[in-house]
Amino acid sequence: MLASEVFRLDPYSGHVFLFRSKRGNYLKALVWDGTGLCLFAKRLERHRFVWPPLVDGGVVLTPAQFSLLLEAMDWRRTVAPKPPQRPVHI
């Protein structure tokens, strides 16, 4: 609903729609694979995702920026953070 109402885009177009938490350490991706909507989530234990500047409430990422974002790398510096030693249990 957010994709169609806020971004004025078709959620069934094959685009990947990314949503982040306020703290920036949690990411959800919504994508139509042709048979259904898929929801993927990723939470960082110690770092935050670095997003390009938002324009009009959203941003279009290049494949390289998308890859760096999912790898939790700072796309401005392309330096990978140290991997966490162990996941933190809640």
URZI-V730034 format. One record per residue. N is the residue number from 1. SS is DSSP state (h for helix, s for strand, l for the rest). PSI is psi in whole degrees, -180 to 180 (NA if undefined). NEAR is the number of other ideal C-beta (glycine too) atoms within 10 Angstrom. Layout:
n=[N	N]
ss=[SS	SS]
psi=[PSI	PSI]
near=[NEAR	NEAR]
This chain:
n=[1	2	3	4	5	6	7	8	9	10	11	12	13	14	15	16	17	18	19	20	21	22	23	24	25	26	27	28	29	30	31	32	33	34	35	36	37	38	39	40	41	42	43	44	45	46	47	48	49	50	51	52	53	54	55	56	57	58	59	60	61	62	63	64	65	66	67	68	69	70	71	72	73	74	75	76	77	78	79	80	81	82	83	84	85	86	87	88	89	90]
ss=[l	h	h	h	h	l	l	l	l	l	l	l	l	l	l	s	s	s	s	s	l	l	l	l	l	s	s	s	s	s	s	s	l	l	l	l	s	s	s	s	s	s	s	l	l	l	l	l	l	l	l	l	l	l	s	l	l	s	l	l	l	l	h	h	h	h	h	h	h	h	l	l	s	s	l	l	l	l	s	s	l	l	l	l	l	l	l	l	l	l]
psi=[-41	-41	-42	-37	-46	-48	-10	40	156	118	-13	18	-13	-7	155	124	123	140	138	160	169	-41	-19	9	1	135	137	139	134	126	142	123	8	-22	-16	169	131	138	121	147	147	133	131	138	-40	-13	-178	153	140	116	145	160	139	139	123	38	1	176	147	124	145	162	-36	-44	-40	-44	-45	-39	-47	-28	2	34	145	108	-19	-27	-16	50	125	136	158	137	147	149	-45	145	147	127	139	NA]
near=[6	11	19	11	8	12	14	8	14	11	16	12	10	10	15	13	18	19	13	14	12	6	10	13	16	15	20	14	16	16	16	17	8	6	6	7	12	11	10	12	9	13	13	15	12	12	16	16	22	16	15	14	5	8	8	7	7	13	12	9	15	10	7	10	16	15	12	21	21	15	12	19	18	15	18	9	9	10	7	12	14	7	9	11	8	6	8	9	4	4]
